[in-house]
């Protein structure tokens, strides 16, 4: 059905009964408008879903990188804690050794 046949059919309806033909043409125009509006809403919904899915993927990627950063920081904190514990142990051992050395020197000095 081409444009000229639609126009001819419309003109025939309007010529046959001006009121009924006009109402029918308006009803058909309304149906076409509703169809186009529904199609537009469907397109917006599809685009909205695509945008939402893209946002979800972006936030998931950001979450994964954040988890990796937190994991690396946790490992660094654990390692630093181990080093600090070793330093305290070394300081304690050094203090004990130095204390024994001073005690030894004092004892030697007393016997001389």
MODELLER restraints for C-alpha pairs under 7 A, 6 or more apart:
rsr = mdl.restraints
at = mdl.atoms
rsr.add(forms.Gaussian(group=physical.xy_distance, feature=features.Distance(at['CA:10:A'], at['CA:25:A']), mean=6.91, stdev=0.5))
rsr.add(forms.Gaussian(group=physical.xy_distance, feature=features.Distance(at['CA:13:A'], at['CA:21:A']), mean=4.71, stdev=0.5))
rsr.add(forms.Gaussian(group=physical.xy_distance, feature=features.Distance(at['CA:14:A'], at['CA:21:A']), mean=4.24, stdev=0.5))
rsr.add(forms.Gaussian(group=physical.xy_distance, feature=features.Distance(at['CA:14:A'], at['CA:22:A']), mean=5.93, stdev=0.5))
